[in-house]
């Protein structure tokens, strides 16, 4: 399964029935199954992939099964279904529709699939690539994993929803890393899965309304950082109150910090309930808010 080479100028039945020598003139190397599948979609030759990987493309008509006699089930591996039924896993030889008519080709056309890491093709526009890289670096400064930030940036800058394997291919990161990062982004509620008609894969799209995006990120950070900090400070204050050995200066500092964090949490909860138009007006006023407060304070102090 690590490597497969087939000559496309031989009849299928003859290829199965007879032993043969295949002349290999170069080979295509791939890092993942999904790149192997994409090469087959592009018509570069035949790919040998697990059935559950190719089923969506076969159902959609992008690929067809070929060399069926070579596709024997793997007896030690089974897919377990409901009620205990077991179905042996099988790997298909698949190719684009224009490739499966093997007898119409002349000359040699060989595809060899291996597992070496290869250079990542540059499929992003320079501006989008720069945005993805910078957003990833910015996320690290905020304590967010670089892969999580880059995937979010890619989805935000993508006009169409993307599948996990497409994200892995474009960014050149492991499929498992993509899956974990997508779950992380979904927990922040800043991406969502969407169905695509005719494709059984799961596609993802990002929240593009900036107000909703910022609000959800702020809510996530409050729940993950501010709320636990408030709870921890309350415990520290209670412990210092019951412990006579704690210096009063230290106890005062802990109370001041708790008061600040609680005020910050209340401010956030109040701001999030404001209408968007009100927040925009406050932002446009800028330093004018401080001047307005100053005038109000002076009027209250005026004895007349």
Long-range contacts (C-beta under 8 A, 24 or more apart in sequence): 1-48, 1-91, 2-113, 2-114, 2-115, 3-112, 3-113, 3-114, 4-46, 4-47, 4-48, 4-93, 4-111, 4-112, 4-113, 5-110, 5-111, 5-112, 6-45, 6-46, 6-67, 6-93, 6-110, 6-111, 7-108, 7-109, 7-110, 8-45, 8-46, 8-99, 8-102, 8-105, 8-108, 8-109, 8-110, 9-102, 9-105, 9-106, 9-107, 9-108, 9-109, 10-102, 11-102, 11-103, 12-66, 12-67, 12-102, 12-103, 15-67, 15-102, 16-67, 16-69, 16-70, 22-108, 22-110, 23-108, 23-110, 24-110, 24-112, 25-108, 25-110, 26-110, 27-110, 27-111, 27-112, 27-114, 28-111, 28-112, 28-113, 29-112, 29-113, 29-114, 29-115, 29-116, 29-118, 30-113, 30-114, 30-115, 30-118, 31-115, 31-116, 31-117, 31-118, 32-165, 32-168, 32-169, 32-175, 34-165, 34-166, 34-168, 34-169, 34-175, 35-169, 36-113, 37-63, 37-94, 37-165, 38-169, 39-111, 40-94, 40-95, 40-96, 40-99, 40-111, 41-96, 42-96, 43-95, 43-96, 43-98, 43-99, 44-111, 45-95, 45-99, 45-109, 45-110, 45-111, 46-93, 46-94, 46-95, 46-99, 46-111, 47-93, 47-94, 47-95, 47-111, 47-113, 48-91, 48-92, 48-93, 48-113, 49-91, 49-92, 49-94, 50-89, 50-90, 50-91, 50-92, 51-89, 51-90, 51-91, 51-92, 52-79, 52-89, 54-92, 54-94, 55-200, 56-199, 56-200, 56-201, 57-94, 58-92, 58-94, 59-198, 59-200, 60-198, 60-199, 61-97, 62-96, 62-97, 63-94, 63-95, 63-96, 63-97, 64-94, 64-95, 64-96, 64-97, 64-100, 65-92, 65-93, 65-94, 66-93, 66-94, 66-95, 66-99, 66-100, 66-102, 67-93, 68-93, 120-172, 123-169, 123-170, 124-170, 128-154, 128-157, 131-157, 132-157, 132-171, 145-181, 145-184, 147-171, 147-173, 147-177, 147-178, 147-181, 148-181, 148-184, 148-185, 151-178, 151-181, 151-182, 151-185, 152-185, 152-190, 152-191, 152-206, 155-185, 155-191, 155-204, 155-205, 155-206, 156-206, 156-208, 158-205, 158-206, 161-194, 161-196, 161-203, 161-204, 161-205, 162-203, 162-204, 162-205, 163-199, 163-201, 163-202, 163-203, 163-204, 164-201, 164-202, 164-204, 165-201, 167-204, 187-220, 188-216, 188-217, 188-220, 189-216, 189-220, 190-216, 190-217, 211-276, 215-272, 218-268, 218-272, 219-272, 222-265, 222-268, 226-261, 226-264, 226-265, 226-268, 227-265, 229-261, 230-258, 230-261, 230-262, 230-265, 233-257, 233-258, 233-261, 234-258
